[in-house]
Amino acid sequence: NMPKVSGIKLIRILRRKKELSRLPIIVVTAHAHSEFASEDVKTFNAFTSGLKPKRIIEKPVTPEVLIKTICEILDVEPVTDIAADKSISSDEANLAKMLQGSDPETLQKIKDLLAGG
């Protein structure tokens, strides 16, 4: 929930900051198909490639959908069905498990994305 700031405005603010300009953005909306939000989705899709969010997903967002979306953006395959693994209790553990089987090139790609480079 983002009171007083639209997703469109937030993306523009983030893209103006050099250190965040290449940050992959996932837009999560409750109304992708409603008349209210469809205008926002059209605006997102009309953005130039540098402003455009990487993905637009609709609520409710399950852990599986979020993990799948992040893996698609990073162009990696999840090692296992992490969301079904009840022994994992924290976000950090989930991330560590996802990255555990990644090759050095993929890890460098993630590091570069997070560093904004």
N, C-alpha and C positions, 0 to 999 in steps of 0.2 A: 504494500500500500504506500503510495507516494503522494501524500497530500500537498497541494499547492505547486507541484512541479509535474509537468507532463513528461511522458517517456520521450517524446520528440525533443523537448527542451533539454532534458537530461543528456541525451545522446549528443546533442550539439555542444553542450558544456564539456562533456568528456572528450570529444574529438578536438576541441580547441587546446586542450592541455597536452603538450608534447609527450609527456611520459605515459599518457593514457590513450593516445591517438590510435594505437594499433590493438588495443584491448578488444578481444572478441566479446561482443555483446549478444546476450540472449534476452529477447523481449518475452515476458510472460504476461499474457492478457486473459482476462475472464470473458472478454466479449469480442473475440476476433471476428465473429460472424454477425454481431449486432450492428445496427445502423450507426450507433455512437462510435464504436471502435473501428468499424470498417474504414472510416475516413483516416484514422491514425495508421492502420495497416497499409492503406494506399500510399500515405505519405512516407512510411518506412520504405516501402518498395520503390518509391520514386527517388529516394536518396541516391546520391552518387555512391560508387562502391566504397569510398573511404568513410562515408557516414553510415552506410547501411548496416543494420544489425546482422549478425551471422545467422541467427535463426529467430523465428517467431513461433512460440508454442502457446497452446491454450490451456488454461486451468481446467480441472485440477491437474497438477503436475505430479506424477509419481516419481519415486527415486529412479525407477527403470528408465522412464522417459528422459529425465535429466541426465543420467549417466550416458545413455545412448546419444543424446544431443551433444554433450561435451566430447565424447569419443569421436563423433563425426567431425566436429570442428577441428580436433587435434589430429584427425586421420589415424586413429589407433583403434584396435579392437580391445574390448574389455577382456581380462584374463578369465574371469568366471562371472557367473550371475551374482554379483556383489550384493544386490538388494535382497536376494533370497538367503544369503549367508547370515544366520542369526547370531553367529559368534562375533561379528563385527559390530562394535557399539558406537564408534565415533567417526566423524567426517575424516579426521586425519588417518584413521586406520583404513577407511574406504579408499582414500586417495593413495595411500601407500600400497595397498593391494593392487589397485589398478595399474600403478606404475612399476610394480615388481617385475613384471615380465617384459617391460619395454626395453627396446634396444637403445644404445647411446645416442643415435641420431634422433630418435623420437624424444628422448629426455632433453636434448639440446633444443629441439623445436619448442617444447613446453617452456623451458627456461627463457628462450628468446621472446616468446609470446608474453610471458609474465613480466619480463623486463621492459616490454614495450619496444623491442628491437626487431 
